[in-house]
Amino acid sequence: MKNIHLVLFILIFMACNDSAVKDTAVVDSKFEAVNYDLVYSKEKLNPLLGKYTPFTLSTDLALLDENEKLVIRKLIEAAQYMDEMFWYEAYGDKEELLASIEDEDLKTFATINYGPWDRLNNNAVFIEGHEEKTAGSNYYPKDMTKEEFESAELNSKEGLYSFIRRDDDGGLSLLPYHDHYKKENAAVAKLLREASELTDNEAFKNYLELRAEALLNDEYQASDMAWLDMKDNHLDIVIGPIETYEDQLFGFKAAHEAYVLVKDMEWSAKLAKYAQFLPDLQKGLPVAPEYKSESPGNDTELNAYDVIYYAGDCNAGSKTIAINLPNDEQVQLEKGTRRLQLKNAMKAKFDKILLPISEALIVPSQRKHITFDAFFANTMFHEVAHGLGIKNTIDGKSTVRKALKEHSSALEEGKADMLGLYMIHQLHKRGEIDGDLMDYYVTFMTSIFRSVRFGASSAHGKANMIRFNFFDEMGAFKRDDNTGYYTVNADNLLKAMNELSEIILTLQGDGDYDAVASLVQEKGKIGEVLKSDLDKLADLGIPVDVVFNQGISVLKL
């Protein structure tokens, strides 16, 4: 009955609206979202769920025309398939797991984590009867060793878009994504093509059509190029197998995810000027010339968005608040990247998490330096800094990602943090950034406490552990043992920034897997003092991250 009423409504709408396009009716999605406002209204909340705080994703619908609203519905329905695909990659059979959980709070927590492992607690098992999460998730056979994979004679075994499976003889074989997900990809491609027919923006139309084709054959480079060609599009979607964080065995396999986005045209115009400084900033990096010999692509954009839907990898555990894409090294060098600042999600984390952390851990005299503008800038330049440095080892034998394997993501996130701060320092000296430098430094330091709580299973969490311990040794901050408050030392922080930047850029350029593994082993851990401070944040009830109320019904489309 519900679907019948919806179809009647859409037919009436189409009859009354001259702008409606043929065959644009959208039926109710088969995917149901959790209403976290209902879950979090309980008098006694499960402690696991207390790690998160709900936030509703929305945008100013008055700025959208009727066709754009129809496009958003199509894009959200396409994005929902990414959720199902990532469930398979992270765990396996979603329905079987959820059906086995009687406690509704645990079922909700499993939904947030895409499996029975707590992503904010180093993937600890939280449902009895399940084994520890394997480093390779569901990308590889669970009984496969690293040595077996490395000795296997398989073409493109390190490719981003394939599973490794056992064949009938017990050996290893490739299962391409486009074969395994044939049914899902066909549905997503259909929705993207329908969305392309509704939009008047030719560049966006071209991207949607090419992205639909890419899902069917795992050839994404053309659609990545087309995505960078879009300049004046109001709507956007990032969709497909993209990041490799979920593969912690080798860091080779890409995970499915999606963001549905509405561009903030005014904020984006303000950010546009910073891209021009990248080539000069690359030359000034604090490292030997051979480690900064590559030139960033010149088709680089900085944009701000309202994100109105997350799905898959980016929605698992800690939520992404800024993006730097495409990841394809060839596309980055030839054309550049786009940096997307998810302004509404960023503001949620600042208000609900960063400010309460500052009141608990930062010396009162420096709390005035914690501002949203500084948080936005630090996050933005982190993403910009992914384009600096080096993508290929200096011996020319490999990309940095392949050379450093499972440690690549953590080191890259650490690089982006350091070089983002380097960019702020340099641009402030040139008068291109306003405000007190201490705003950026103190906000940056406070954000370390926020991100380190993501744990060692997160590349961002691990990067922040390394940085915290390195900064501690360099005297970038001082902790008062009596009050537990931290004070930032600006001079020492700058020294630490330059030294750690040089170390990371050199390790990447050398492709030195063993040295990076040693750095992670030595510095990528939480000491007793830091642990006590993080426990204090938990005792105060400060959430670690956010969960989203989102979707077609939330947007009232």
BATIMI-437791 format. One line per 4 residues: number of its first residue (from 1); their letters; for each residue z, x, y of C-alpha. Coordinates in Angstrom, 2 decimals. Example, Ala and Ser with C-alpha at 12.3 -4.5 7.8 and 13.67 -1.06 7.14 Angstrom:
1 = as = 7.80/12.30/-4.50; 7.14/13.67/-1.06 $
//
This chain:
1 = mkni = 0.00/0.00/0.00; 0.85/2.84/2.38; -2.59/4.41/2.00; -4.31/1.03/2.46 $
5 = hlvl = -2.53/0.48/5.76; -3.48/3.98/6.91; -7.15/3.53/6.05; -7.24/0.17/7.90 $
9 = fili = -5.64/1.84/10.92; -8.19/4.64/10.96; -11.11/2.21/10.59; -9.82/0.22/13.59 $
13 = fmac = -9.32/3.48/15.53; -12.85/4.65/14.80; -14.32/1.30/15.80; -12.54/1.44/19.15 $
17 = ndsa = -13.19/5.09/19.93; -16.71/6.17/20.84; -15.78/9.84/20.44; -14.94/9.44/16.77 $
21 = vkdt = -17.34/11.24/14.47; -18.76/9.88/11.26; -16.64/10.49/8.12; -13.58/11.72/10.03 $
25 = avvd = -11.00/9.49/8.35; -8.05/11.48/7.00; -5.86/10.05/4.27; -2.18/10.80/3.70 $
29 = skfe = -1.65/14.27/2.29; -0.40/14.57/-1.27; 2.00/17.24/-0.04; 5.38/16.11/1.24 $
33 = avny = 7.41/18.18/3.69; 11.19/18.45/3.66; 12.90/16.81/6.64; 15.45/19.49/7.41 $
37 = dlvy = 17.14/17.40/10.10; 18.32/15.09/7.32; 19.48/17.98/5.13; 21.37/19.63/7.98 $
41 = skek = 23.08/16.43/9.08; 25.45/16.57/6.10; 29.15/17.06/6.83; 29.45/19.93/4.37 $
45 = lnpl = 26.38/22.13/4.22; 25.69/24.37/1.25; 26.49/27.98/2.37; 23.03/29.09/1.25 $
49 = lgky = 21.32/26.57/3.50; 23.61/27.62/6.33; 21.59/30.82/6.63; 18.89/28.75/8.29 $
53 = tpft = 18.81/26.44/11.29; 16.19/23.69/11.68; 13.62/23.62/14.45; 10.83/21.11/15.09 $
57 = lstd = 7.34/22.49/15.67; 5.42/20.57/18.31; 3.04/20.94/21.22; 1.99/18.95/24.29 $
61 = lall = -0.32/16.38/22.72; -1.38/15.19/26.17; -3.43/18.39/26.46; -5.48/17.47/23.35 $
65 = dene = -8.42/15.09/23.24; -8.87/12.64/20.35; -11.28/14.87/18.45; -8.87/17.81/18.69 $
69 = klvi = -6.15/15.64/17.18; -8.44/14.83/14.28; -9.25/18.53/13.87; -5.53/19.35/13.72 $
73 = rkli = -5.04/16.83/10.92; -7.83/18.47/8.94; -6.41/21.94/9.56; -2.90/20.96/8.51 $
77 = eaaq = -4.21/19.41/5.30; -6.14/22.61/4.59; -3.03/24.69/5.32; -0.93/22.71/2.85 $
81 = ymde = -3.02/24.06/-0.01; -1.94/27.58/0.97; 1.62/26.51/0.21; 0.71/25.60/-3.36 $
85 = mfwy = -1.27/28.81/-3.87; 1.54/30.98/-2.56; 4.02/29.22/-4.85; 1.93/30.40/-7.79 $
89 = eayg = 1.77/33.96/-6.45; 5.48/34.16/-5.65; 6.84/32.37/-8.68; 4.48/30.44/-10.95 $
93 = dkee = 4.92/26.77/-11.80; 6.50/25.13/-8.76; 6.83/21.64/-10.25; 8.54/22.92/-13.39 $
97 = llas = 11.12/24.85/-11.34; 11.93/22.04/-8.92; 12.17/19.47/-11.73; 14.75/21.69/-13.45 $
101 = iede = 17.11/21.70/-10.42; 19.49/18.74/-10.16; 21.39/19.77/-7.03; 19.40/18.64/-3.99 $
105 = dlkt = 20.68/21.46/-1.76; 19.60/24.08/-4.31; 16.24/22.36/-4.62; 15.82/22.56/-0.84 $
109 = fati = 16.83/26.22/-0.86; 14.31/26.94/-3.63; 11.66/25.27/-1.48; 12.55/27.48/1.50 $
113 = nygp = 12.37/30.59/-0.71; 9.37/29.59/-2.85; 11.36/30.32/-5.97; 14.89/30.91/-7.32 $
117 = wdrl = 15.43/34.15/-5.36; 17.20/34.41/-2.01; 14.76/36.24/0.26; 17.47/36.92/2.85 $
121 = nnna = 19.74/38.50/0.25; 17.47/41.10/-1.36; 15.96/38.45/-3.66; 19.26/37.74/-5.42 $
125 = vfie = 19.01/35.02/-8.09; 20.67/31.80/-6.89; 19.76/29.51/-9.82; 21.44/30.24/-13.12 $
129 = ghee = 19.19/31.17/-16.01; 16.51/33.01/-14.02; 15.83/36.72/-14.25; 15.55/39.08/-11.29 $
133 = ktag = 12.36/38.81/-9.27; 9.75/41.30/-10.45; 8.42/43.66/-7.81; 4.86/42.55/-8.49 $
137 = snyy = 5.70/38.84/-8.22; 3.06/36.90/-10.18; 0.18/39.22/-9.34; 0.61/41.36/-12.44 $
141 = pkdm = 1.80/40.83/-16.02; 5.58/41.00/-16.01; 5.59/43.58/-18.81; 3.07/45.86/-17.08 $
145 = tkee = 4.27/49.28/-15.98; 3.00/51.24/-12.99; 1.68/53.88/-15.36; -0.32/51.32/-17.32 $
149 = fesa = -1.92/50.00/-14.14; -2.73/53.46/-12.81; -4.37/54.55/-16.07; -6.35/51.32/-16.53 $
153 = elns = -10.11/51.70/-16.11; -10.77/48.60/-14.04; -13.20/48.44/-11.15; -11.56/47.25/-7.92 $
157 = kegl = -8.13/46.97/-9.54; -6.57/47.80/-6.15; -8.52/45.02/-4.46; -6.74/42.51/-2.29 $
161 = ysfi = -8.15/39.37/-3.86; -7.51/39.46/-7.59; -4.73/39.01/-10.13; -4.16/41.47/-12.95 $
165 = rrdd = -3.88/39.68/-16.28; -3.79/40.54/-19.96; -6.96/39.97/-21.96; -7.13/38.76/-25.56 $
169 = dggl = -6.69/42.33/-26.83; -3.56/42.94/-24.75; -5.32/45.14/-22.20; -5.54/44.58/-18.45 $
173 = sllp = -8.27/42.53/-16.80; -9.10/41.19/-13.35; -8.89/37.52/-12.37; -10.49/37.04/-8.93 $
177 = yhdh = -8.77/34.59/-6.59; -11.97/32.58/-6.13; -12.10/31.96/-9.88; -8.43/31.12/-10.35 $
181 = ykke = -8.23/28.88/-7.27; -11.67/27.30/-7.64; -10.43/23.71/-7.29; -8.04/24.42/-4.41 $
185 = naav = -10.56/26.54/-2.51; -13.20/23.84/-2.83; -10.80/21.32/-1.28; -9.84/23.69/1.55 $
189 = akll = -13.46/24.63/2.25; -14.35/20.94/2.48; -11.57/20.31/5.01; -12.53/23.33/7.12 $
193 = reas = -16.15/22.22/7.19; -15.13/18.71/8.18; -13.03/20.21/10.99; -16.02/22.30/12.10 $
197 = eltd = -18.11/19.13/12.47; -15.50/17.67/14.81; -15.19/20.58/17.23; -17.44/21.18/20.23 $
201 = neaf = -16.52/24.86/20.43; -19.43/26.72/18.83; -17.49/29.93/18.11; -14.66/27.99/16.45 $
205 = knyl = -17.22/25.97/14.49; -18.86/29.18/13.24; -15.51/30.69/12.22; -14.46/27.59/10.28 $
209 = elra = -17.75/27.51/8.39; -17.62/31.22/7.55; -13.95/31.00/6.54; -14.76/28.10/4.22 $
213 = eall = -17.45/30.23/2.56; -15.12/33.24/2.33; -12.55/31.26/0.33; -15.24/30.52/-2.25 $
217 = ndey = -16.33/34.13/-2.78; -13.46/36.36/-1.55; -15.71/37.99/1.04; -13.70/37.74/4.26 $
221 = qasd = -15.15/40.36/6.58; -17.80/38.14/8.22; -15.24/35.43/8.99; -12.83/38.06/10.36 $
225 = mawl = -15.55/39.23/12.74; -16.30/35.62/13.74; -12.61/35.00/14.36; -12.53/37.89/16.83 $
229 = dmkd = -15.62/36.50/18.56; -13.74/33.34/19.56; -12.58/33.58/23.17; -12.12/30.14/24.74 $
233 = nhld = -11.03/28.06/21.75; -8.05/25.76/22.35; -7.28/25.31/18.62; -7.05/27.97/15.93 $
237 = ivig = -6.14/28.43/12.29; -5.26/31.58/10.39; -5.84/30.81/6.73; -6.41/32.58/3.42 $
241 = piet = -5.01/35.52/1.46; -3.85/37.89/4.21; -0.63/39.96/4.06; 0.50/42.14/1.14 $
245 = yedq = 4.29/41.95/1.63; 4.80/39.87/-1.52; 3.38/42.62/-3.74; 6.29/45.05/-3.70 $
249 = lfgf = 5.02/46.89/-6.77; 1.98/48.44/-5.10; 1.37/46.51/-1.87; -2.23/45.86/-2.93 $
253 = kaah = -2.46/42.10/-3.46; -2.81/39.63/-0.58; -0.76/36.43/-0.39; -2.04/33.04/0.76 $
257 = eayv = -0.75/31.64/4.03; -1.77/29.58/7.03; -0.82/28.96/10.65; -2.20/26.01/12.63 $
261 = lvkd = -2.16/26.90/16.32; -2.68/25.49/19.80; -3.44/28.17/22.37; -1.40/28.29/25.56 $
265 = mews = -4.32/29.02/27.87; -2.15/29.88/30.91; 0.12/32.35/29.10; -2.85/33.89/27.29 $
269 = akla = -4.59/34.60/30.60; -1.47/36.47/31.78; -1.49/38.70/28.69; -5.19/39.57/28.76 $
273 = kyaq = -4.82/42.64/30.98; -2.78/44.71/28.53; -5.59/45.27/25.99; -7.40/47.59/28.40 $
277 = flpd = -4.62/50.18/28.18; -4.85/50.75/24.41; -7.29/53.71/24.34; -5.26/55.64/26.91 $
281 = lqkg = -1.96/54.84/25.18; -3.44/56.05/21.88; -4.20/59.42/23.46; -0.62/59.75/24.72 $
285 = lpva = 1.15/59.10/21.41; 3.97/61.61/20.75; 2.29/63.31/17.77; -0.21/66.08/17.03 $
289 = peyk = -3.87/65.31/17.94; -5.12/64.88/14.36; -2.69/61.98/13.85; -4.15/60.00/16.75 $
293 = sesp = -7.82/60.89/16.40; -8.96/57.33/15.64; -9.91/55.02/18.49; -8.66/51.42/18.54 $
297 = gndt = -11.42/48.78/18.54; -12.21/47.53/22.04; -12.47/43.81/21.19; -8.70/43.37/21.33 $
301 = elna = -7.04/40.20/22.61; -3.50/39.10/23.39; -2.87/35.37/23.24; 0.11/33.02/23.26 $
305 = ydvi = 0.28/29.88/21.11; 2.33/26.92/20.07; 2.40/27.12/16.29; 2.47/23.62/14.81 $
309 = yyag = 2.31/24.39/11.09; 3.32/27.24/8.78; 2.36/27.45/5.10; 2.72/29.96/2.31 $
313 = dcna = 3.73/33.59/2.76; 4.53/33.33/6.49; 6.83/30.38/5.78; 8.85/32.09/3.01 $
317 = gskt = 12.35/33.21/3.97; 12.21/34.85/7.42; 9.50/33.31/9.58; 6.81/35.23/11.39 $
321 = iain = 6.84/34.90/15.19; 3.87/37.12/16.08; 0.72/38.20/14.28; -1.72/41.13/14.44 $
325 = lpnd = -4.97/40.46/12.56; -7.36/41.07/10.87; -5.85/43.63/8.50; -9.23/44.97/7.37 $
329 = eqvq = -9.21/48.62/8.48; -12.98/48.67/8.99; -12.90/45.58/11.19; -10.02/47.03/13.22 $
333 = lekg = -11.86/50.28/13.91; -15.25/48.68/14.59; -14.16/45.65/16.55; -10.40/45.45/17.14 $
337 = trrl = -7.72/42.88/16.48; -6.14/39.80/17.99; -2.42/39.63/18.69; -0.97/36.15/18.50 $
341 = qlkn = 2.41/35.42/20.06; 3.95/32.25/18.58; 5.84/31.29/21.70; 7.68/28.16/20.55 $
345 = amka = 8.90/29.77/17.29; 9.89/32.87/19.21; 11.95/30.82/21.68; 13.72/29.10/18.76 $
349 = kfdk = 14.86/32.43/17.33; 15.92/33.72/20.73; 18.05/30.68/21.58; 19.48/29.93/18.15 $
353 = illp = 19.97/33.46/16.79; 19.52/36.37/19.20; 21.79/35.11/21.98; 24.69/34.29/19.61 $
357 = isea = 24.34/37.75/18.01; 24.53/39.40/21.44; 27.77/37.58/22.24; 29.28/38.84/19.00 $
361 = livp = 28.11/42.47/18.98; 26.88/43.69/22.39; 29.29/45.00/25.03; 29.78/42.30/27.71 $
365 = sqrk = 28.54/44.53/30.55; 25.09/44.83/28.88; 24.59/41.21/27.80; 22.86/40.40/31.10 $
369 = hitf = 19.98/42.58/29.85; 19.17/40.27/26.94; 16.34/38.05/28.19; 13.60/35.96/26.63 $
373 = daff = 10.94/37.78/28.67; 12.09/41.10/27.17; 12.22/39.58/23.67; 8.70/38.20/24.13 $
377 = antm = 7.41/41.55/25.42; 9.09/43.57/22.65; 7.61/41.25/20.03; 4.19/41.23/21.66 $
381 = fhev = 3.92/44.99/21.99; 5.14/45.40/18.41; 1.99/43.53/17.37; -0.20/45.44/19.81 $
385 = ahgl = 1.17/48.72/18.43; -0.16/47.94/14.96; -3.53/48.91/16.43; -2.31/52.36/17.49 $
389 = gikn = -1.90/55.42/15.32; -4.04/55.96/12.27; -5.51/53.73/9.55; -6.92/56.46/7.31 $
393 = tidg = -5.22/59.60/6.05; -6.27/62.76/7.90; -7.84/64.21/4.74; -10.25/61.27/4.70 $
397 = kstv = -9.50/60.40/1.08; -7.74/57.06/1.48; -6.47/54.37/3.78; -2.81/54.69/4.70 $
401 = rkal = -2.12/51.38/2.94; -3.45/52.60/-0.40; -1.83/56.03/-0.12; 1.67/54.71/0.60 $
405 = kehs = 1.46/51.72/-1.79; 4.58/49.55/-1.84; 6.16/51.53/1.04; 3.18/51.01/3.34 $
409 = sale = 4.34/47.72/4.85; 7.86/48.87/5.73; 6.60/52.07/7.34; 3.90/50.19/9.26 $
413 = egka = 6.47/47.72/10.61; 8.68/50.63/11.65; 5.73/52.26/13.39; 4.92/49.07/15.28 $
417 = dmlg = 8.52/48.73/16.48; 8.63/52.31/17.76; 5.19/52.34/19.36; 5.78/48.91/20.88 $
421 = lymi = 8.79/50.35/22.69; 6.71/53.43/23.60; 4.08/51.14/25.17; 6.69/49.30/27.21 $
425 = hqlh = 8.10/52.59/28.50; 4.64/53.89/29.46; 3.42/50.66/31.07; 6.66/50.28/33.00 $
429 = krge = 6.19/53.77/34.45; 2.72/52.71/35.63; 4.05/49.56/37.24; 2.20/47.28/34.82 $
433 = idgd = 5.42/45.71/33.49; 8.14/44.24/35.70; 11.89/44.11/35.21; 14.69/46.49/34.35 $
437 = lmdy = 13.89/48.81/31.43; 17.40/48.21/30.15; 16.40/44.58/29.51; 13.86/45.78/26.97 $
441 = yvtf = 16.18/48.37/25.42; 19.26/46.17/24.99; 17.18/43.24/23.76; 15.46/45.62/21.31 $
445 = mtsi = 18.83/46.88/20.02; 20.13/43.33/19.57; 16.98/42.44/17.67; 17.72/45.17/15.15 $
449 = frsv = 20.80/43.20/14.08; 18.67/40.07/13.84; 15.96/41.63/11.69; 18.14/43.82/9.48 $
453 = rfga = 19.71/40.61/8.17; 16.40/39.83/6.44; 17.43/42.35/3.76; 15.70/45.07/1.79 $
457 = ssah = 13.24/42.65/0.17; 11.61/42.23/3.60; 9.38/44.94/5.06; 10.77/44.10/8.51 $
461 = gkan = 14.35/44.21/7.22; 13.82/47.60/5.58; 12.15/49.00/8.71; 15.14/47.94/10.80 $
465 = mirf = 17.62/49.55/8.38; 15.75/52.85/8.71; 15.69/52.57/12.48; 19.36/51.59/12.80 $
469 = nffd = 20.49/54.62/10.78; 18.14/56.97/12.64; 19.25/55.64/16.02; 22.87/55.98/14.97 $
473 = emga = 22.36/59.67/14.15; 20.56/60.25/17.48; 23.26/58.54/19.56; 20.96/55.77/20.80 $
477 = fkrd = 23.98/53.48/20.77; 27.74/53.77/20.49; 30.06/51.37/18.70; 33.60/50.78/19.94 $
481 = dntg = 35.79/50.71/16.83; 38.40/48.57/18.57; 36.15/45.77/19.83; 33.15/46.17/17.49 $
485 = yytv = 30.84/46.05/20.53; 27.73/48.23/20.81; 26.61/50.00/23.99; 23.01/51.25/24.36 $
489 = nadn = 22.42/54.79/25.64; 18.98/54.64/27.28; 18.30/58.40/27.33; 19.16/58.93/23.68 $
493 = llka = 17.27/55.79/22.68; 14.08/57.22/24.23; 14.58/60.53/22.42; 15.09/58.70/19.14 $
497 = mnel = 12.00/56.56/19.79; 9.77/59.60/20.31; 11.15/61.52/17.34; 10.97/58.64/14.89 $
501 = seii = 7.46/57.77/16.14; 6.30/61.30/15.39; 7.86/61.24/11.92; 6.25/57.92/10.98 $
505 = ltlq = 2.80/58.75/12.37; 2.82/62.08/10.55; 3.87/60.51/7.25; 1.11/57.92/7.59 $
509 = gdgd = -1.55/60.46/8.46; -0.53/62.72/5.58; -0.39/59.77/3.18; 2.75/61.42/1.80 $
513 = ydav = 4.04/58.84/-0.67; 6.96/60.98/-1.93; 8.21/61.79/1.58; 8.07/58.13/2.59 $
517 = aslv = 9.90/57.13/-0.59; 12.62/59.65/0.31; 12.89/58.29/3.85; 13.25/54.74/2.55 $
521 = qekg = 15.81/55.84/-0.04; 17.88/57.82/2.46; 17.71/55.59/5.55; 16.69/52.16/4.24 $
525 = kige = 20.20/50.98/3.43; 23.11/49.22/5.07; 26.29/51.27/5.54; 29.81/49.88/5.42 $
529 = vlks = 30.25/49.56/9.20; 26.97/47.73/9.67; 27.75/45.53/6.70; 31.06/44.51/8.25 $
533 = dldk = 29.27/43.60/11.47; 26.70/41.52/9.59; 29.51/39.81/7.69; 31.07/39.00/11.05 $
537 = ladl = 27.85/37.24/12.11; 27.88/35.23/8.90; 31.55/34.30/9.35; 30.74/33.06/12.85 $
541 = gipv = 28.10/30.78/11.36; 25.19/32.43/13.16; 22.04/31.58/11.18; 19.77/34.31/9.88 $
545 = dvvf = 16.53/32.44/10.43; 14.89/29.08/11.06; 13.28/26.36/8.93; 10.68/24.05/10.37 $
549 = nqgi = 10.32/20.31/10.62; 6.55/20.17/10.80; 3.42/18.32/9.85; 1.20/15.38/10.69 $
553 = svlk = 4.05/12.85/10.78; 6.24/15.13/12.92; 3.42/15.49/15.45; 2.92/11.70/15.29 $
557 = l = -0.81/12.10/14.75 $
//
